């Protein structure tokens, strides 16, 4: 109860802060910045320098999100009670909250950090990561390499990697205002790694190359597991006319044998579908059989193909927006293995969502999403997971959003001894978000 009171207090403070800061909106604008409100929708890499630098400033922002969940789940497996599905009820989930700090350090130099004040997976506050983004080198000497920096940006930090385009739309703990749906993708490619990304943006083209240490948990132990990961992205994004925008990107993420990769297991905040398809008891990281709970079982509804070694992933994302109608798609193929496997396994993911935004400020929307992922699990069994979702929402202000989703997800091909055998969950999730 104390935690619940504390979290709602945090939410109230965030809301009050958003109202108070509204009058200073222009004073909070920064170079190469993605707004944390409705204006940030469909903004991908924030690489524009339209905002003039007017001195050192600190921008405090954040987000607060809470859901009401009414989901049911079932399994076709005949299992002992201890291995059967947990019983679900209809109720509110504990709220989540983020704190963002952005600093305009110098002309063309911006710093960002995000802290999860509360999340499904962790009861304590902790830093997700941060980075420095550089689009000018005037701090070295005025006009230094100006002709090159006009289309070049450098990003360095322990940060969310820029693999694919979907991570710009996904819910990141409490920052859910960009996502018209409650959930993310089934294979949720997301990780925070230490490294650097170099961007080139001639005209409407985007070229990115990057390298990281490939690790989620940083440290100097186990040096044999320090295997770099390499990223690349090629894209084209153009506004053909006032009504039509087209974007197409292809991304690559690859790493060697390091036994440390977390590309599909890097989100430590947790998923939105609380406790779906979870057994009554599970074996935790310490090898102890424990009662299932939202903190330990924090990836419900997602699937991790358990790739650790020799991971290679390719994602292609088309995006089309015509007036209020928009489409975002995903084609992803990924391969890898765990240490005990001699051969690599492959997974394929398809995703498409169609959104129609309407109203004078496009502050109301309806949407439909289809997502499927299929591949081999350890042992060689081929499985398929399908999701269909329908959603609608309303931006009461540019900082406040209310959305509702109805989702159906099915599991096929899993072993009869698995709780996922002929499994299904379905129902509704209503979510309220404040972000600024």
One Martini backbone bead per residue (centre of mass of N, CA, C, O) as a GRO file, in nm:
protein
  436
    1UNK     BB    1   0.058   0.062  -0.021
    2UNK     BB    2   0.297   0.260  -0.001
    3UNK     BB    3   0.377   0.233  -0.297
    4UNK     BB    4   0.115   0.331  -0.421
    5UNK     BB    5   0.120   0.612  -0.294
    6UNK     BB    6   0.394   0.698  -0.409
    7UNK     BB    7   0.322   0.670  -0.713
    8UNK     BB    8   0.082   0.869  -0.716
    9UNK     BB    9   0.250   1.106  -0.620
   10UNK     BB   10   0.439   1.113  -0.860
   11UNK     BB   11   0.216   1.157  -1.070
   12UNK     BB   12   0.117   1.429  -0.954
   13UNK     BB   13   0.387   1.578  -0.988
   14UNK     BB   14   0.411   1.542  -1.291
   15UNK     BB   15   0.150   1.688  -1.363
   16UNK     BB   16   0.217   1.957  -1.226
   17UNK     BB   17   0.478   2.006  -1.386
   18UNK     BB   18   0.352   2.014  -1.667
   19UNK     BB   19   0.178   2.265  -1.611
   20UNK     BB   20   0.405   2.461  -1.520
   21UNK     BB   21   0.588   2.422  -1.786
   22UNK     BB   22   0.402   2.521  -2.018
   23UNK     BB   23   0.486   2.835  -2.004
   24UNK     BB   24   0.802   2.722  -2.085
   25UNK     BB   25   0.824   2.575  -2.360
   26UNK     BB   26   1.032   2.736  -2.533
   27UNK     BB   27   1.261   2.722  -2.308
   28UNK     BB   28   1.280   2.386  -2.357
   29UNK     BB   29   1.403   2.386  -2.616
   30UNK     BB   30   1.599   2.170  -2.840
   31UNK     BB   31   1.839   2.023  -2.992
   32UNK     BB   32   1.783   1.729  -3.104
   33UNK     BB   33   1.463   1.680  -3.013
   34UNK     BB   34   1.221   1.473  -2.854
   35UNK     BB   35   0.920   1.487  -2.777
   36UNK     BB   36   0.715   1.370  -2.485
   37UNK     BB   37   0.472   1.404  -2.677
   38UNK     BB   38   0.264   1.422  -2.941
   39UNK     BB   39   0.499   1.556  -3.118
   40UNK     BB   40   0.674   1.270  -3.117
   41UNK     BB   41   0.522   1.143  -3.327
   42UNK     BB   42   0.696   1.004  -3.587
   43UNK     BB   43   0.974   1.031  -3.449
   44UNK     BB   44   1.288   0.951  -3.481
   45UNK     BB   45   1.557   1.062  -3.545
   46UNK     BB   46   1.710   1.333  -3.367
   47UNK     BB   47   1.873   1.557  -3.619
   48UNK     BB   48   1.776   1.839  -3.585
   49UNK     BB   49   1.873   2.216  -3.602
   50UNK     BB   50   1.631   2.438  -3.567
   51UNK     BB   51   1.723   2.507  -3.287
   52UNK     BB   52   1.852   2.745  -3.114
   53UNK     BB   53   2.119   2.842  -2.926
   54UNK     BB   54   2.063   2.986  -2.568
   55UNK     BB   55   2.215   2.812  -2.376
   56UNK     BB   56   2.233   2.680  -2.086
   57UNK     BB   57   2.019   2.386  -2.014
   58UNK     BB   58   1.749   2.235  -1.824
   59UNK     BB   59   1.539   1.942  -1.881
   60UNK     BB   60   1.249   1.844  -1.718
   61UNK     BB   61   1.108   1.512  -1.726
   62UNK     BB   62   0.825   1.275  -1.790
   63UNK     BB   63   0.636   0.977  -1.669
   64UNK     BB   64   0.296   0.827  -1.651
   65UNK     BB   65   0.156   0.490  -1.585
   66UNK     BB   66  -0.168   0.316  -1.614
   67UNK     BB   67  -0.349   0.003  -1.572
   68UNK     BB   68  -0.630  -0.183  -1.690
   69UNK     BB   69  -0.686  -0.536  -1.644
   70UNK     BB   70  -0.864  -0.782  -1.879
   71UNK     BB   71  -0.742  -1.102  -1.865
   72UNK     BB   72  -0.721  -1.415  -2.034
   73UNK     BB   73  -0.620  -1.767  -1.991
   74UNK     BB   74  -0.491  -2.066  -2.173
   75UNK     BB   75  -0.448  -2.431  -2.184
   76UNK     BB   76  -0.382  -2.760  -2.337
   77UNK     BB   77  -0.246  -2.859  -2.094
   78UNK     BB   78  -0.166  -3.129  -1.868
   79UNK     BB   79  -0.119  -3.020  -1.535
   80UNK     BB   80  -0.005  -2.950  -1.257
   81UNK     BB   81  -0.087  -2.707  -1.045
   82UNK     BB   82   0.212  -2.588  -1.022
   83UNK     BB   83   0.216  -2.561  -1.364
   84UNK     BB   84  -0.010  -2.394  -1.392
   85UNK     BB   85  -0.196  -2.135  -1.427
   86UNK     BB   86  -0.257  -1.848  -1.323
   87UNK     BB   87  -0.477  -1.644  -1.159
   88UNK     BB   88  -0.689  -1.402  -1.300
   89UNK     BB   89  -0.770  -1.059  -1.271
   90UNK     BB   90  -0.946  -0.752  -1.240
   91UNK     BB   91  -0.712  -0.474  -1.257
   92UNK     BB   92  -0.475  -0.279  -1.137
   93UNK     BB   93  -0.171  -0.171  -1.195
   94UNK     BB   94   0.116  -0.069  -1.116
   95UNK     BB   95   0.266   0.207  -1.151
   96UNK     BB   96   0.464   0.405  -1.372
   97UNK     BB   97   0.797   0.582  -1.387
   98UNK     BB   98   0.968   0.866  -1.526
   99UNK     BB   99   1.297   1.032  -1.569
  100UNK     BB  100   1.401   1.327  -1.744
  101UNK     BB  101   1.729   1.448  -1.862
  102UNK     BB  102   1.809   1.752  -2.033
  103UNK     BB  103   2.113   1.896  -2.187
  104UNK     BB  104   2.239   2.205  -2.287
  105UNK     BB  105   2.577   2.254  -2.323
  106UNK     BB  106   2.603   2.324  -2.635
  107UNK     BB  107   2.647   2.388  -2.950
  108UNK     BB  108   2.547   2.068  -3.048
  109UNK     BB  109   2.511   1.974  -2.730
  110UNK     BB  110   2.359   1.679  -2.584
  111UNK     BB  111   2.198   1.548  -2.290
  112UNK     BB  112   2.083   1.214  -2.173
  113UNK     BB  113   1.851   1.086  -1.920
  114UNK     BB  114   1.706   0.781  -1.771
  115UNK     BB  115   1.465   0.710  -1.509
  116UNK     BB  116   1.332   0.451  -1.320
  117UNK     BB  117   1.116   0.495  -1.063
  118UNK     BB  118   0.915   0.271  -1.181
  119UNK     BB  119   0.858  -0.089  -1.215
  120UNK     BB  120   0.783  -0.411  -1.265
  121UNK     BB  121   1.082  -0.531  -1.196
  122UNK     BB  122   1.142  -0.271  -1.008
  123UNK     BB  123   1.111  -0.105  -0.696
  124UNK     BB  124   1.346   0.065  -0.775
  125UNK     BB  125   1.546   0.311  -0.864
  126UNK     BB  126   1.690   0.349  -1.206
  127UNK     BB  127   1.919   0.366  -1.460
  128UNK     BB  128   1.899   0.315  -1.790
  129UNK     BB  129   2.047   0.579  -1.935
  130UNK     BB  130   2.290   0.751  -2.160
  131UNK     BB  131   2.384   1.054  -2.356
  132UNK     BB  132   2.579   1.205  -2.618
  133UNK     BB  133   2.502   1.468  -2.858
  134UNK     BB  134   2.674   1.555  -3.173
  135UNK     BB  135   2.662   1.838  -3.431
  136UNK     BB  136   2.904   2.005  -3.309
  137UNK     BB  137   3.263   2.151  -3.289
  138UNK     BB  138   3.286   2.440  -3.141
  139UNK     BB  139   3.438   2.350  -2.872
  140UNK     BB  140   3.708   2.347  -3.023
  141UNK     BB  141   3.621   2.523  -3.289
  142UNK     BB  142   3.497   2.750  -3.475
  143UNK     BB  143   3.394   2.560  -3.751
  144UNK     BB  144   3.470   2.273  -3.702
  145UNK     BB  145   3.394   2.072  -3.952
  146UNK     BB  146   3.129   2.197  -4.078
  147UNK     BB  147   3.078   2.047  -4.352
  148UNK     BB  148   3.039   1.770  -4.203
  149UNK     BB  149   2.839   1.846  -3.959
  150UNK     BB  150   2.585   1.916  -4.136
  151UNK     BB  151   2.557   1.564  -4.171
  152UNK     BB  152   2.657   1.506  -3.864
  153UNK     BB  153   2.632   1.256  -3.592
  154UNK     BB  154   2.713   1.200  -3.246
  155UNK     BB  155   2.679   0.899  -3.035
  156UNK     BB  156   2.734   0.862  -2.674
  157UNK     BB  157   2.696   0.565  -2.458
  158UNK     BB  158   2.452   0.423  -2.237
  159UNK     BB  159   2.221   0.287  -2.467
  160UNK     BB  160   1.979   0.282  -2.689
  161UNK     BB  161   1.963   0.107  -2.960
  162UNK     BB  162   1.955   0.153  -3.329
  163UNK     BB  163   1.729  -0.094  -3.391
  164UNK     BB  164   1.529  -0.005  -3.586
  165UNK     BB  165   1.189   0.154  -3.561
  166UNK     BB  166   1.007   0.044  -3.323
  167UNK     BB  167   1.156   0.177  -3.071
  168UNK     BB  168   1.006   0.461  -3.124
  169UNK     BB  169   0.708   0.331  -3.031
  170UNK     BB  170   0.750   0.194  -2.790
  171UNK     BB  171   0.720   0.107  -2.468
  172UNK     BB  172   0.905   0.284  -2.197
  173UNK     BB  173   0.748   0.207  -1.965
  174UNK     BB  174   0.598   0.516  -1.915
  175UNK     BB  175   0.671   0.570  -2.220
  176UNK     BB  176   0.345   0.557  -2.401
  177UNK     BB  177   0.259   0.799  -2.609
  178UNK     BB  178   0.349   0.666  -2.897
  179UNK     BB  179   0.166   0.419  -2.832
  180UNK     BB  180  -0.144   0.287  -2.947
  181UNK     BB  181  -0.066   0.049  -2.772
  182UNK     BB  182   0.013  -0.163  -2.512
  183UNK     BB  183   0.205  -0.334  -2.672
  184UNK     BB  184   0.457  -0.488  -2.811
  185UNK     BB  185   0.650  -0.703  -2.940
  186UNK     BB  186   0.718  -1.027  -2.925
  187UNK     BB  187   0.992  -0.949  -3.043
  188UNK     BB  188   1.182  -0.739  -2.824
  189UNK     BB  189   1.394  -0.519  -2.953
  190UNK     BB  190   1.610  -0.439  -2.674
  191UNK     BB  191   1.890  -0.226  -2.566
  192UNK     BB  192   2.157  -0.147  -2.335
  193UNK     BB  193   2.464  -0.005  -2.454
  194UNK     BB  194   2.803   0.042  -2.489
  195UNK     BB  195   2.865   0.324  -2.717
  196UNK     BB  196   2.852   0.410  -3.076
  197UNK     BB  197   2.709   0.656  -3.312
  198UNK     BB  198   2.702   0.726  -3.671
  199UNK     BB  199   2.571   1.004  -3.859
  200UNK     BB  200   2.422   1.039  -4.192
  201UNK     BB  201   2.234   1.330  -4.363
  202UNK     BB  202   2.176   1.335  -4.680
  203UNK     BB  203   1.911   1.477  -4.702
  204UNK     BB  204   1.684   1.192  -4.705
  205UNK     BB  205   1.917   1.037  -4.583
  206UNK     BB  206   2.031   0.739  -4.391
  207UNK     BB  207   2.337   0.680  -4.200
  208UNK     BB  208   2.445   0.405  -3.983
  209UNK     BB  209   2.709   0.349  -3.742
  210UNK     BB  210   2.804   0.090  -3.493
  211UNK     BB  211   2.937   0.031  -3.152
  212UNK     BB  212   2.956  -0.223  -2.898
  213UNK     BB  213   2.988  -0.443  -2.612
  214UNK     BB  214   2.711  -0.631  -2.589
  215UNK     BB  215   2.611  -0.528  -2.301
  216UNK     BB  216   2.404  -0.493  -2.022
  217UNK     BB  217   2.603  -0.579  -1.796
  218UNK     BB  218   2.837  -0.406  -1.637
  219UNK     BB  219   3.194  -0.506  -1.639
  220UNK     BB  220   3.524  -0.667  -1.564
  221UNK     BB  221   3.425  -0.936  -1.573
  222UNK     BB  222   3.455  -1.175  -1.792
  223UNK     BB  223   3.644  -1.105  -2.058
  224UNK     BB  224   3.552  -1.336  -2.264
  225UNK     BB  225   3.254  -1.178  -2.300
  226UNK     BB  226   3.384  -0.935  -2.467
  227UNK     BB  227   3.171  -0.865  -2.733
  228UNK     BB  228   3.119  -0.704  -3.002
  229UNK     BB  229   2.880  -0.487  -3.156
  230UNK     BB  230   2.712  -0.432  -3.471
  231UNK     BB  231   2.583  -0.146  -3.651
  232UNK     BB  232   2.319  -0.072  -3.901
  233UNK     BB  233   2.177   0.201  -4.115
  234UNK     BB  234   1.928   0.240  -4.381
  235UNK     BB  235   1.764   0.540  -4.521
  236UNK     BB  236   1.435   0.687  -4.622
  237UNK     BB  237   1.303   1.031  -4.579
  238UNK     BB  238   0.992   1.177  -4.704
  239UNK     BB  239   0.812   1.475  -4.807
  240UNK     BB  240   0.627   1.494  -5.082
  241UNK     BB  241   0.390   1.634  -4.924
  242UNK     BB  242   0.157   1.750  -4.712
  243UNK     BB  243   0.026   1.436  -4.697
  244UNK     BB  244   0.304   1.273  -4.778
  245UNK     BB  245   0.489   1.005  -4.620
  246UNK     BB  246   0.816   0.843  -4.654
  247UNK     BB  247   0.961   0.534  -4.511
  248UNK     BB  248   1.283   0.348  -4.525
  249UNK     BB  249   1.437   0.075  -4.338
  250UNK     BB  250   1.759  -0.081  -4.258
  251UNK     BB  251   1.880  -0.327  -4.017
  252UNK     BB  252   2.182  -0.411  -3.818
  253UNK     BB  253   2.274  -0.693  -3.598
  254UNK     BB  254   2.601  -0.800  -3.466
  255UNK     BB  255   2.758  -1.093  -3.314
  256UNK     BB  256   2.953  -1.295  -3.146
  257UNK     BB  257   3.115  -1.507  -2.927
  258UNK     BB  258   2.995  -1.421  -2.579
  259UNK     BB  259   2.750  -1.492  -2.382
  260UNK     BB  260   2.578  -1.177  -2.360
  261UNK     BB  261   2.319  -1.149  -2.513
  262UNK     BB  262   2.005  -0.906  -2.508
  263UNK     BB  263   1.812  -0.823  -2.745
  264UNK     BB  264   1.538  -1.001  -2.623
  265UNK     BB  265   1.634  -0.921  -2.290
  266UNK     BB  266   1.674  -0.588  -2.220
  267UNK     BB  267   1.404  -0.531  -2.077
  268UNK     BB  268   1.377  -0.430  -1.731
  269UNK     BB  269   1.075  -0.327  -1.692
  270UNK     BB  270   0.844  -0.452  -1.881
  271UNK     BB  271   0.541  -0.564  -1.957
  272UNK     BB  272   0.183  -0.527  -2.003
  273UNK     BB  273   0.112  -0.841  -1.969
  274UNK     BB  274   0.019  -0.949  -1.677
  275UNK     BB  275   0.078  -1.295  -1.622
  276UNK     BB  276   0.064  -1.423  -1.886
  277UNK     BB  277   0.141  -1.752  -1.923
  278UNK     BB  278   0.185  -1.825  -1.617
  279UNK     BB  279   0.291  -2.013  -1.377
  280UNK     BB  280   0.268  -2.076  -1.049
  281UNK     BB  281   0.560  -2.191  -1.093
  282UNK     BB  282   0.920  -2.120  -1.078
  283UNK     BB  283   1.255  -2.089  -1.191
  284UNK     BB  284   1.494  -1.909  -1.088
  285UNK     BB  285   1.816  -1.786  -1.115
  286UNK     BB  286   1.893  -1.962  -0.846
  287UNK     BB  287   1.715  -2.241  -0.875
  288UNK     BB  288   1.442  -2.159  -0.740
  289UNK     BB  289   1.134  -2.240  -0.636
  290UNK     BB  290   0.869  -2.010  -0.720
  291UNK     BB  291   0.641  -1.774  -0.706
  292UNK     BB  292   0.467  -1.613  -0.916
  293UNK     BB  293   0.556  -1.275  -1.036
  294UNK     BB  294   0.585  -0.956  -1.173
  295UNK     BB  295   0.892  -0.921  -1.117
  296UNK     BB  296   1.004  -1.195  -1.238
  297UNK     BB  297   0.749  -1.207  -1.450
  298UNK     BB  298   0.819  -0.947  -1.686
  299UNK     BB  299   0.760  -1.098  -1.999
  300UNK     BB  300   0.477  -1.116  -2.062
  301UNK     BB  301   0.389  -1.200  -2.405
  302UNK     BB  302   0.661  -1.263  -2.477
  303UNK     BB  303   0.965  -1.366  -2.672
  304UNK     BB  304   1.264  -1.560  -2.616
  305UNK     BB  305   1.503  -1.724  -2.823
  306UNK     BB  306   1.789  -1.746  -2.667
  307UNK     BB  307   2.005  -1.561  -2.776
  308UNK     BB  308   2.378  -1.531  -2.742
  309UNK     BB  309   2.524  -1.642  -2.990
  310UNK     BB  310   2.577  -1.535  -3.295
  311UNK     BB  311   2.418  -1.267  -3.356
  312UNK     BB  312   2.169  -1.201  -3.622
  313UNK     BB  313   1.997  -0.898  -3.728
  314UNK     BB  314   1.709  -0.808  -3.936
  315UNK     BB  315   1.542  -0.489  -4.018
  316UNK     BB  316   1.233  -0.387  -4.177
  317UNK     BB  317   1.084  -0.043  -4.224
  318UNK     BB  318   0.778   0.069  -4.313
  319UNK     BB  319   0.650   0.413  -4.377
  320UNK     BB  320   0.312   0.557  -4.392
  321UNK     BB  321   0.172   0.895  -4.451
  322UNK     BB  322  -0.178   0.989  -4.504
  323UNK     BB  323  -0.255   1.213  -4.336
  324UNK     BB  324  -0.427   1.019  -4.089
  325UNK     BB  325  -0.286   0.777  -4.234
  326UNK     BB  326  -0.101   0.486  -4.101
  327UNK     BB  327   0.202   0.281  -4.160
  328UNK     BB  328   0.363   0.008  -3.979
  329UNK     BB  329   0.640  -0.207  -4.044
  330UNK     BB  330   0.773  -0.558  -4.009
  331UNK     BB  331   1.085  -0.719  -4.090
  332UNK     BB  332   1.230  -1.016  -3.932
  333UNK     BB  333   1.560  -1.162  -3.901
  334UNK     BB  334   1.695  -1.418  -3.676
  335UNK     BB  335   2.008  -1.538  -3.526
  336UNK     BB  336   2.123  -1.816  -3.310
  337UNK     BB  337   2.264  -1.921  -2.984
  338UNK     BB  338   2.359  -2.141  -2.749
  339UNK     BB  339   2.622  -2.294  -2.607
  340UNK     BB  340   2.497  -2.600  -2.649
  341UNK     BB  341   2.488  -2.530  -2.951
  342UNK     BB  342   2.590  -2.605  -3.278
  343UNK     BB  343   2.345  -2.461  -3.406
  344UNK     BB  344   2.161  -2.240  -3.553
  345UNK     BB  345   1.880  -2.029  -3.517
  346UNK     BB  346   1.556  -1.922  -3.656
  347UNK     BB  347   1.373  -1.609  -3.687
  348UNK     BB  348   1.042  -1.471  -3.766
  349UNK     BB  349   0.904  -1.134  -3.817
  350UNK     BB  350   0.574  -0.987  -3.826
  351UNK     BB  351   0.445  -0.644  -3.885
  352UNK     BB  352   0.127  -0.453  -3.859
  353UNK     BB  353   0.007  -0.105  -3.853
  354UNK     BB  354  -0.310   0.069  -3.846
  355UNK     BB  355  -0.365   0.426  -3.845
  356UNK     BB  356  -0.626   0.661  -3.741
  357UNK     BB  357  -0.617   1.010  -3.742
  358UNK     BB  358  -0.832   1.248  -3.578
  359UNK     BB  359  -0.908   1.565  -3.597
  360UNK     BB  360  -0.776   1.873  -3.571
  361UNK     BB  361  -0.510   1.724  -3.398
  362UNK     BB  362  -0.506   1.418  -3.404
  363UNK     BB  363  -0.642   1.320  -3.098
  364UNK     BB  364  -0.766   1.070  -3.250
  365UNK     BB  365  -0.782   0.698  -3.252
  366UNK     BB  366  -0.743   0.411  -3.471
  367UNK     BB  367  -0.650   0.048  -3.450
  368UNK     BB  368  -0.443  -0.213  -3.609
  369UNK     BB  369  -0.281  -0.539  -3.529
  370UNK     BB  370  -0.013  -0.752  -3.659
  371UNK     BB  371   0.160  -1.044  -3.506
  372UNK     BB  372   0.440  -1.260  -3.598
  373UNK     BB  373   0.620  -1.557  -3.467
  374UNK     BB  374   0.886  -1.778  -3.591
  375UNK     BB  375   1.052  -2.089  -3.475
  376UNK     BB  376   1.319  -2.220  -3.295
  377UNK     BB  377   1.374  -2.410  -3.025
  378UNK     BB  378   1.527  -2.570  -2.804
  379UNK     BB  379   1.551  -2.890  -2.985
  380UNK     BB  380   1.387  -2.802  -3.278
  381UNK     BB  381   1.121  -2.673  -3.233
  382UNK     BB  382   0.842  -2.549  -3.400
  383UNK     BB  383   0.702  -2.218  -3.364
  384UNK     BB  384   0.397  -2.010  -3.302
  385UNK     BB  385   0.307  -1.654  -3.279
  386UNK     BB  386  -0.005  -1.474  -3.238
  387UNK     BB  387  -0.129  -1.128  -3.303
  388UNK     BB  388  -0.426  -0.938  -3.220
  389UNK     BB  389  -0.512  -0.580  -3.242
  390UNK     BB  390  -0.722  -0.327  -3.086
  391UNK     BB  391  -0.752   0.040  -3.101
  392UNK     BB  392  -0.805   0.335  -2.886
  393UNK     BB  393  -0.779   0.707  -2.866
  394UNK     BB  394  -0.693   1.003  -2.645
  395UNK     BB  395  -0.586   1.341  -2.656
  396UNK     BB  396  -0.655   1.567  -2.425
  397UNK     BB  397  -0.363   1.639  -2.452
  398UNK     BB  398  -0.033   1.638  -2.543
  399UNK     BB  399   0.023   1.493  -2.238
  400UNK     BB  400  -0.260   1.330  -2.256
  401UNK     BB  401  -0.355   0.974  -2.240
  402UNK     BB  402  -0.613   0.750  -2.376
  403UNK     BB  403  -0.628   0.384  -2.391
  404UNK     BB  404  -0.750   0.094  -2.584
  405UNK     BB  405  -0.725  -0.274  -2.578
  406UNK     BB  406  -0.764  -0.560  -2.792
  407UNK     BB  407  -0.645  -0.901  -2.737
  408UNK     BB  408  -0.493  -1.178  -2.934
  409UNK     BB  409  -0.308  -1.475  -2.828
  410UNK     BB  410  -0.120  -1.743  -2.987
  411UNK     BB  411  -0.009  -2.093  -2.955
  412UNK     BB  412   0.217  -2.302  -3.161
  413UNK     BB  413   0.403  -2.619  -3.116
  414UNK     BB  414   0.414  -2.686  -2.834
  415UNK     BB  415   0.467  -2.876  -2.583
  416UNK     BB  416   0.254  -3.063  -2.375
  417UNK     BB  417   0.447  -2.974  -2.116
  418UNK     BB  418   0.363  -2.689  -2.184
  419UNK     BB  419   0.191  -2.397  -2.106
  420UNK     BB  420   0.188  -2.318  -2.432
  421UNK     BB  421   0.000  -2.531  -2.514
  422UNK     BB  422  -0.246  -2.409  -2.684
  423UNK     BB  423  -0.230  -2.112  -2.623
  424UNK     BB  424  -0.417  -1.827  -2.464
  425UNK     BB  425  -0.484  -1.471  -2.488
  426UNK     BB  426  -0.740  -1.233  -2.368
  427UNK     BB  427  -0.847  -0.886  -2.397
  428UNK     BB  428  -0.819  -0.593  -2.189
  429UNK     BB  429  -0.650  -0.262  -2.209
  430UNK     BB  430  -0.618   0.022  -1.999
  431UNK     BB  431  -0.449   0.344  -2.061
  432UNK     BB  432  -0.268   0.595  -1.877
  433UNK     BB  433  -0.096   0.902  -1.987
  434UNK     BB  434   0.192   1.097  -1.882
  435UNK     BB  435   0.383   1.344  -2.080
  436UNK     BB  436   0.700   1.582  -2.083
   0.00000   0.00000   0.00000
